[in-house]
Amino acid sequence: MYLNGTGVKQDYGEAVKWFRKSAEQGEAHGQNILGVMYLYGTAGVKQDYGEAVKWFRKSAEQGLAQGQDYLGLMYDNGFGIEQDRKEAIKWYRKAAKQGYEAAINRLEKLDELD
């Protein structure tokens, strides 16, 4: 609600505070959103690929398809982690098996390159 200003005054600091609390308590969606904030440097969070990888990994390991896709993206591009195409494909496949469209599309594009 704070992130979008829905029903309350938009306040990125409050939004980040609550997403962080959620993430630290092991909630996969909170971890993923925090990862996105670090990836893009949004909502008052300074861009930090290492922190993004950390949070995407936590959500991915819990089986969140979006987190798996983002972790694959980090490996695929070498953002905050050593580039590793095999590891990227592994995570994309996990997300694709859940029907996550972005991961399916990424796998199709990689097949075109190979």
C-alpha contacts under 8 A as a table, 3 or more apart, distances in Angstrom:
res1	aa1	res2	aa2	distance
1	M	4	N	5.52
1	M	5	G	5.55
1	M	6	T	4.78
1	M	7	G	6.71
1	M	8	V	6.70
1	M	10	Q	7.65
1	M	15	A	7.50
2	Y	5	G	4.94
2	Y	6	T	6.64
2	Y	8	V	6.32
2	Y	9	K	6.68
2	Y	10	Q	4.91
2	Y	11	D	5.18
2	Y	12	Y	6.47
2	Y	14	E	6.34
2	Y	15	A	4.99
3	L	6	T	7.90
3	L	10	Q	5.93
3	L	11	D	6.26
3	L	12	Y	5.55
3	L	14	E	7.91
3	L	15	A	5.13
3	L	16	V	7.95
3	L	43	A	7.36
4	N	10	Q	5.93
5	G	8	V	5.26
5	G	9	K	5.03
5	G	10	Q	3.75
5	G	11	D	7.08
6	T	9	K	7.35
6	T	10	Q	7.36
11	D	14	E	5.47
11	D	15	A	6.29
12	Y	15	A	4.89
12	Y	16	V	6.04
12	Y	43	A	5.14
12	Y	44	G	6.22
13	G	16	V	5.28
13	G	17	K	6.16
13	G	43	A	7.57
13	G	44	G	6.98
14	E	17	K	4.98
14	E	18	W	6.30
15	A	18	W	5.36
15	A	19	F	6.16
16	V	19	F	5.06
16	V	20	R	5.90
16	V	34	L	7.54
16	V	43	A	7.37
16	V	45	V	7.86
17	K	20	R	5.23
17	K	21	K	6.29
18	W	21	K	5.03
18	W	22	S	6.17
19	F	22	S	5.07
19	F	23	A	6.03
19	F	30	G	5.19
19	F	31	Q	7.43
19	F	33	I	7.25
19	F	34	L	6.42
20	R	23	A	4.96
20	R	24	E	5.95
20	R	30	G	6.97
20	R	31	Q	7.48
20	R	34	L	6.79
21	K	24	E	5.23
21	K	25	Q	6.25
22	S	25	Q	5.24
22	S	26	G	6.65
22	S	27	E	5.51
22	S	30	G	5.32
22	S	31	Q	7.30
23	A	26	G	5.20
23	A	27	E	5.15
23	A	28	A	6.69
23	A	29	H	7.57
23	A	30	G	4.65
23	A	31	Q	4.34
23	A	34	L	7.36
23	A	55	W	7.89
24	E	27	E	7.38
24	E	31	Q	7.63
26	G	31	Q	7.35
26	G	58	K	7.95
27	E	30	G	5.47
27	E	31	Q	6.30
27	E	59	S	7.71
28	A	31	Q	5.01
28	A	32	N	6.14
28	A	58	K	7.06
28	A	59	S	4.43
28	A	60	A	7.80
28	A	62	Q	6.62
28	A	64	L	6.57
29	H	32	N	5.03
29	H	33	I	6.16
29	H	59	S	6.91
29	H	64	L	7.54
30	G	33	I	5.18
30	G	34	L	6.11
31	Q	34	L	5.17
31	Q	35	G	6.16
31	Q	55	W	5.11
31	Q	56	F	6.61
31	Q	58	K	6.76
31	Q	59	S	5.71
32	N	35	G	4.93
32	N	36	V	6.28
32	N	55	W	6.09
32	N	56	F	5.43
32	N	59	S	5.78
32	N	66	Q	7.42
32	N	67	G	5.58
33	I	36	V	5.01
33	I	37	M	6.27
34	L	37	M	5.04
34	L	38	Y	6.35
34	L	52	A	7.27
34	L	55	W	6.65
35	G	38	Y	5.18
35	G	39	L	6.03
35	G	51	E	6.85
35	G	52	A	4.09
35	G	53	V	6.83
35	G	54	K	7.48
35	G	55	W	4.97
35	G	56	F	5.50
36	V	39	L	4.92
36	V	40	Y	6.18
36	V	41	G	7.99
36	V	42	T	7.99
36	V	52	A	6.59
37	M	40	Y	5.55
37	M	41	G	5.39
37	M	42	T	4.95
37	M	43	A	6.68
37	M	45	V	6.22
37	M	47	Q	7.43
37	M	52	A	7.61
38	Y	41	G	5.03
38	Y	42	T	7.00
38	Y	45	V	6.19
38	Y	46	K	6.40
38	Y	47	Q	4.80
38	Y	48	D	5.15
38	Y	49	Y	6.40
38	Y	51	E	6.31
38	Y	52	A	5.02
39	L	47	Q	5.76
39	L	48	D	6.22
39	L	49	Y	5.52
39	L	52	A	5.31
40	Y	47	Q	5.79
41	G	44	G	7.04
41	G	45	V	5.23
41	G	46	K	4.78
41	G	47	Q	3.81
41	G	48	D	7.22
42	T	45	V	5.46
42	T	46	K	7.18
42	T	47	Q	7.49
48	D	51	E	5.48
48	D	52	A	6.31
48	D	80	G	7.69
49	Y	52	A	4.86
49	Y	53	V	6.14
49	Y	79	F	5.76
49	Y	80	G	4.39
49	Y	81	I	7.98
50	G	53	V	5.19
50	G	54	K	6.31
50	G	79	F	7.66
50	G	80	G	4.41
50	G	81	I	7.01
51	E	54	K	4.99
51	E	55	W	6.37
51	E	80	G	7.88
52	A	55	W	5.37
52	A	56	F	6.03
52	A	80	G	7.65
53	V	56	F	5.09
53	V	57	R	5.90
53	V	71	L	6.43
53	V	74	M	6.85
53	V	80	G	6.43
53	V	81	I	7.38
54	K	57	R	5.34
54	K	58	K	6.47
55	W	58	K	5.14
55	W	59	S	6.39
56	F	59	S	5.23
56	F	60	A	5.87
56	F	67	G	4.99
56	F	68	Q	7.06
56	F	70	Y	6.43
56	F	71	L	5.51
57	R	60	A	4.95
57	R	61	E	5.94
57	R	67	G	6.95
57	R	68	Q	7.37
57	R	71	L	6.17
58	K	61	E	5.38
58	K	62	Q	6.59
58	K	67	G	8.00
59	S	62	Q	5.22
59	S	63	G	6.70
59	S	64	L	5.65
59	S	67	G	5.23
59	S	68	Q	7.34
60	A	63	G	5.11
60	A	64	L	5.18
60	A	65	A	6.73
60	A	66	Q	7.53
60	A	67	G	4.53
60	A	68	Q	4.34
60	A	69	D	7.97
60	A	71	L	7.06
61	E	64	L	7.42
61	E	68	Q	7.63
63	G	67	G	7.79
63	G	68	Q	7.21
64	L	67	G	5.31
64	L	68	Q	6.26
64	L	95	A	7.65
65	A	68	Q	5.00
65	A	69	D	6.16
65	A	94	K	7.12
65	A	95	A	4.34
65	A	96	A	7.61
65	A	98	Q	6.54
65	A	100	Y	6.29
66	Q	69	D	5.06
66	Q	70	Y	6.19
66	Q	95	A	6.83
66	Q	100	Y	7.21
67	G	70	Y	5.09
67	G	71	L	6.03
68	Q	71	L	5.11
68	Q	72	G	6.13
68	Q	91	W	5.19
68	Q	92	Y	6.42
68	Q	94	K	6.71
68	Q	95	A	5.57
69	D	72	G	5.05
69	D	73	L	6.21
69	D	91	W	6.18
69	D	92	Y	5.20
69	D	95	A	5.77
69	D	102	A	7.27
69	D	103	A	5.55
70	Y	73	L	4.84
70	Y	74	M	6.26
71	L	74	M	5.07
71	L	75	Y	6.39
71	L	88	A	7.24
71	L	91	W	6.68
72	G	75	Y	5.16
72	G	76	D	5.91
72	G	87	E	6.91
72	G	88	A	3.95
72	G	89	I	6.55
72	G	90	K	7.39
72	G	91	W	4.95
72	G	92	Y	5.51
73	L	76	D	4.89
73	L	77	N	6.13
73	L	88	A	6.44
74	M	77	N	5.41
74	M	78	G	5.63
74	M	79	F	4.87
74	M	80	G	6.94
74	M	81	I	6.90
74	M	83	Q	7.70
74	M	88	A	7.54
75	Y	78	G	5.05
75	Y	79	F	6.69
75	Y	81	I	6.37
75	Y	82	E	6.66
75	Y	83	Q	4.96
75	Y	84	D	5.30
75	Y	85	R	6.60
75	Y	87	E	6.49
75	Y	88	A	5.01
76	D	83	Q	5.81
76	D	84	D	6.05
76	D	85	R	5.35
76	D	87	E	7.85
76	D	88	A	5.11
76	D	89	I	7.95
77	N	83	Q	5.90
78	G	81	I	5.28
78	G	82	E	5.08
78	G	83	Q	3.81
78	G	84	D	7.18
79	F	82	E	7.42
79	F	83	Q	7.42
84	D	87	E	5.41
84	D	88	A	6.22
85	R	88	A	4.91
85	R	89	I	6.13
86	K	89	I	5.17
86	K	90	K	6.21
87	E	90	K	5.00
87	E	91	W	6.45
88	A	91	W	5.37
88	A	92	Y	6.13
89	I	92	Y	4.94
89	I	93	R	5.96
89	I	107	L	7.04
90	K	93	R	5.30
90	K	94	K	6.47
91	W	94	K	5.12
91	W	95	A	6.43
92	Y	95	A	5.22
92	Y	96	A	5.98
92	Y	103	A	5.03
92	Y	104	I	7.26
92	Y	106	R	7.37
92	Y	107	L	6.74
93	R	96	A	4.85
93	R	97	K	6.01
93	R	103	A	7.10
93	R	104	I	7.63
93	R	107	L	7.53
94	K	97	K	5.33
94	K	98	Q	6.92
95	A	98	Q	5.33
95	A	99	G	6.76
95	A	100	Y	5.50
95	A	103	A	5.97
95	A	104	I	7.84
96	A	99	G	4.90
96	A	100	Y	4.98
96	A	101	E	6.82
96	A	102	A	7.98
96	A	103	A	5.26
96	A	104	I	5.07
97	K	100	Y	7.35
99	G	104	I	7.42
100	Y	103	A	5.70
100	Y	104	I	6.43
101	E	104	I	4.98
101	E	105	N	6.11
102	A	105	N	5.14
102	A	106	R	6.19
103	A	106	R	4.99
103	A	107	L	6.17
104	I	107	L	5.24
104	I	108	E	6.29
105	N	108	E	5.08
105	N	109	K	6.28
106	R	109	K	5.13
106	R	110	L	6.23
107	L	110	L	5.06
107	L	111	D	6.22
108	E	111	D	5.14
108	E	112	E	6.45
109	K	112	E	5.07
109	K	113	L	6.58
110	L	113	L	5.10
110	L	114	D	6.38
111	D	114	D	5.22
